[in-house]
């Protein structure tokens, strides 16, 4: 592995126009650096800081978080570890509230979303959020009212680009009639392709696709997991194979594997330098029929 393996993952430009920005395709998801159940502070605070700083050393310049991770803990740790951010771009989200570990409830009231934006700006210690995402569409609030807040935030210079999370093709296209959508973030990995249609649509439209749980929260990395036989044959770790498959799957794919440890972080980043041959890619692809 080279000193900055992530540079081999290629680049993708998020958004269009003067507010667009380019990042390496392999990013880092900062959900796992919080406590158990994505609730409260991490058991190893210094370890979480070390993971964030090592990610940047390895070439990662795109870090994804949310105000609901902790809640608030992930954003605070990112600020502590990395601010001022220099070339590193931070994406965060609003629209999911937390009431207990493992509990998530969508709230899309405009006043609440405005407040979320102001608080994320403060916690991250930035004047502008690079990519601000609606974590979930709230079915109790009109889409126009929810997205209108993000239009206002863009016009005010408080966010550069807007993204959606866990949506369908129809929901994406409805949103694009209101404002430009730079990225979508849906559950997707080599063993779960329920968002295949959305990925294909994003690929056609040049919209960034951020797969959350890209290694199924470690399940794909298990020694006895579905990738173990291919791992033994190729010599690549299962997590490396899962991430390399994602990178090859689409040029708009922006994997954000998360971890609590530097060793797993380095293993994930090593996937950037792995070029799957056609036979191995096809074998991985055949694990699940879209």
C-alpha positions in Angstrom: 0.0 0.0 0.0 1.3 3.4 -0.9 1.4 6.3 1.6 -1.9 7.8 0.1 -3.7 4.8 -1.5 -7.0 6.6 -1.7 -5.7 8.7 -4.6 -5.9 5.5 -6.7 -9.7 5.4 -6.2 -10.1 8.1 -8.8 -12.0 11.4 -8.5 -15.6 12.6 -8.7 -17.0 16.1 -9.0 -20.0 16.7 -6.7 -22.5 19.1 -8.1 -22.2 21.4 -11.1 -21.4 25.1 -11.5 -19.1 27.4 -9.4 -20.1 25.6 -6.2 -19.1 22.1 -7.4 -16.0 20.4 -5.8 -14.0 17.3 -6.6 -13.1 14.6 -4.2 -11.4 11.2 -4.2 -14.1 8.5 -4.7 -13.1 6.6 -1.5 -14.4 8.5 1.5 -14.9 7.9 5.2 -18.3 7.5 7.0 -18.1 8.9 10.5 -21.1 7.0 12.0 -19.1 4.3 13.7 -16.8 6.7 15.7 -19.6 7.3 18.2 -20.8 5.1 21.0 -22.6 1.8 20.8 -25.9 2.1 19.0 -24.6 5.3 17.4 -25.4 6.8 20.8 -23.2 8.9 23.0 -19.4 9.4 22.9 -17.0 6.7 21.8 -15.5 4.3 24.3 -12.1 5.4 23.0 -12.1 9.1 22.3 -8.4 9.4 21.4 -8.8 6.4 19.1 -11.7 8.1 17.2 -9.5 11.2 16.8 -6.6 9.1 15.5 -8.9 7.3 13.0 -10.1 10.7 11.5 -6.6 12.1 11.3 -5.2 8.9 9.8 -8.0 8.9 7.2 -6.8 12.3 5.9 -3.1 11.0 5.9 -4.2 8.1 3.6 -5.7 10.6 1.1 -9.3 10.7 2.1 -10.7 14.2 1.4 -14.5 13.4 1.7 -16.0 12.7 5.2 -19.6 12.0 5.7 -21.5 12.5 9.0 -24.9 13.5 10.4 -26.2 15.5 13.3 -28.0 12.4 14.4 -24.8 10.4 14.9 -24.4 10.5 18.7 -26.4 12.7 18.3 -24.0 15.5 17.6 -21.0 13.5 18.8 -19.6 12.7 15.3 -19.7 16.3 14.2 -17.9 17.4 17.4 -15.2 14.8 16.9 -14.6 15.8 13.3 -14.2 19.5 14.3 -11.8 18.5 17.1 -9.7 16.3 14.9 -9.6 18.1 11.6 -10.7 21.8 11.8 -9.7 23.9 9.9 -10.3 21.4 7.1 -8.2 22.7 4.3 -8.8 20.5 1.2 -11.0 18.0 3.1 -14.7 18.3 2.3 -17.4 17.5 5.0 -20.8 16.2 4.2 -23.5 16.1 6.9 -27.2 15.5 7.2 -30.4 16.7 9.0 -33.9 15.3 9.3 -33.5 12.3 11.6 -34.0 12.7 15.4 -32.7 10.5 18.1 -34.6 9.4 21.3 -32.7 6.3 22.3 -29.9 4.0 21.0 -31.0 2.5 17.7 -34.1 4.7 17.4 -34.4 7.1 14.5 -37.4 9.3 13.6 -37.8 11.6 10.6 -38.6 15.3 11.3 -38.9 17.5 8.2 -40.5 20.6 9.6 -38.9 23.7 7.9 -38.0 25.5 11.2 -36.4 22.4 12.6 -34.3 21.8 9.5 -33.1 25.5 9.5 -32.1 25.0 13.2 -30.3 21.8 12.3 -28.3 23.7 9.6 -27.3 26.5 12.0 -26.2 24.0 14.7 -24.2 21.9 12.3 -22.4 25.0 11.0 -21.5 25.8 14.6 -20.4 22.3 15.6 -18.3 21.8 12.5 -16.9 25.4 12.9 -17.5 26.3 9.2 -19.4 29.1 7.5 -20.5 26.8 4.7 -21.4 23.1 4.6 -19.9 21.4 1.5 -22.7 18.9 1.1 -25.9 19.0 3.2 -28.2 16.0 2.9 -31.8 15.4 3.9 -31.4 12.3 6.0 -34.9 11.1 5.3 -38.0 12.6 3.6 -40.6 13.2 6.3 -43.9 11.8 5.0 -45.8 14.2 7.3 -44.4 17.3 5.6 -44.7 18.3 2.0 -41.6 17.8 -0.1 -41.8 21.4 -1.3 -41.7 22.7 2.3 -38.8 20.4 3.3 -36.7 21.1 0.2 -37.5 24.8 0.2 -35.3 25.1 3.3 -32.3 23.8 1.4 -33.0 26.2 -1.5 -32.9 29.1 1.1 -29.6 27.7 2.6 -28.0 27.5 -0.8 -29.1 31.1 -1.7 -27.7 32.3 1.7 -24.3 30.7 1.0 -24.6 28.3 4.0 -24.4 25.1 1.9 -22.7 24.4 -1.4 -24.5 21.3 -2.6 -27.6 19.3 -1.6 -28.1 15.6 -1.3 -30.8 13.1 -0.5 -30.7 9.9 1.5 -32.7 6.6 1.1 -34.9 7.6 -1.8 -36.5 6.1 -4.9 -36.0 7.1 -8.5 -39.4 8.8 -8.4 -38.5 10.7 -5.2 -35.2 11.8 -6.6 -36.8 13.1 -9.8 -39.5 14.9 -7.8 -36.8 16.6 -5.7 -34.9 17.6 -8.8 -37.9 19.7 -10.0 -37.4 21.8 -6.9 -33.6 22.1 -6.7 -30.4 20.4 -8.0 -29.5 17.2 -6.3 -25.8 16.5 -6.3 -25.8 13.1 -4.5 -28.0 10.4 -3.1 -27.1 8.1 -0.2 -28.8 4.7 -0.1 -28.1 1.3 1.4 -26.1 -0.6 -1.2 -23.3 -3.2 -1.2 -22.3 -6.4 -3.0 -24.9 -8.5 -1.0 -27.7 -5.9 -0.9 -28.7 -4.3 -4.2 -32.2 -3.1 -3.4 -31.2 0.3 -4.8 -29.9 -1.0 -8.1 -32.4 1.0 -10.2 -31.5 4.2 -8.4 -27.8 3.5 -8.9 -28.3 3.0 -12.6 -30.3 6.2 -12.8 -27.6 8.2 -11.0 -25.0 6.7 -13.3 -26.9 7.9 -16.3 -27.5 11.4 -14.8 -24.0 11.9 -13.3 -25.3 12.1 -9.8 -23.0 10.9 -7.0 -24.1 7.7 -5.3 -23.0 7.2 -1.7 -23.6 3.6 -0.6 -24.1 3.4 3.1 -23.1 0.1 4.9 -20.8 -0.6 1.9 -19.4 -3.6 3.7 -22.7 -4.4 5.6 -21.4 -3.1 8.9 -18.6 -5.6 8.8 -20.6 -8.7 7.8 -19.0 -8.8 4.4 -15.6 -8.6 6.1 -16.1 -11.6 8.3 -13.6 -14.5 7.9 -16.5 -17.0 7.3 -18.6 -14.5 5.3 -19.9 -14.7 1.7 -16.6 -13.4 0.3 -14.3 -15.7 2.2 -13.7 -18.2 -0.7 -12.8 -15.4 -3.1 -10.7 -13.8 -0.5 -8.6 -17.0 0.0 -8.1 -17.3 -3.8 -7.2 -13.7 -4.5 -5.3 -12.9 -1.3 -7.4 -9.8 -0.7 -9.3 -9.2 2.5 -13.1 -9.6 2.2 -13.7 -5.9 3.0 -11.1 -5.0 0.3 -12.9 -7.0 -2.3 -16.3 -5.6 -1.4 -15.1 -2.0 -1.7 -13.1 -2.7 -4.9 -16.3 -4.1 -6.4 -18.2 -1.0 -5.5 -15.5 1.3 -7.1 -15.7 -0.7 -10.3 -19.5 -1.0 -10.3 -20.1 2.7 -11.3 -18.0 5.8 -11.9 -20.4 7.8 -9.7 -19.9 5.5 -6.7 -18.5 7.1 -3.6 -18.0 4.4 -0.9 -17.8 5.7 2.7 -16.7 2.7 4.8 -16.5 3.6 8.5 -14.6 2.0 11.3 -13.4 2.6 14.9 -9.9 1.4 14.3 -6.9 2.5 12.3 -6.1 -1.0 11.2 -9.5 -1.5 9.6 -9.3 2.0 8.1 -6.0 1.1 6.4 -7.5 -2.2 5.1 -10.5 -0.3 3.7 -8.3 2.3 2.0 -6.1 -0.4 0.4 -9.1 -1.3 -1.7 -8.5 1.9 -3.7 -5.4 0.3 -5.2 -7.0 -3.1 -6.1 -8.0 -3.6 -9.7 -10.3 -6.5 -10.0 -9.9 -8.7 -13.1 -13.0 -9.4 -15.1 -13.4 -13.0 -13.7 -13.2 -11.9 -10.1 -15.5 -8.9 -10.7 -18.1 -11.3 -12.3 -17.8 -13.8 -9.4 -18.5 -11.0 -6.9 -21.3 -9.6 -9.1 -22.9 -13.1 -9.2 -23.3 -13.3 -5.4 -26.6 -11.5 -5.6 -28.9 -11.2 -8.6 -30.1 -7.6 -9.0 
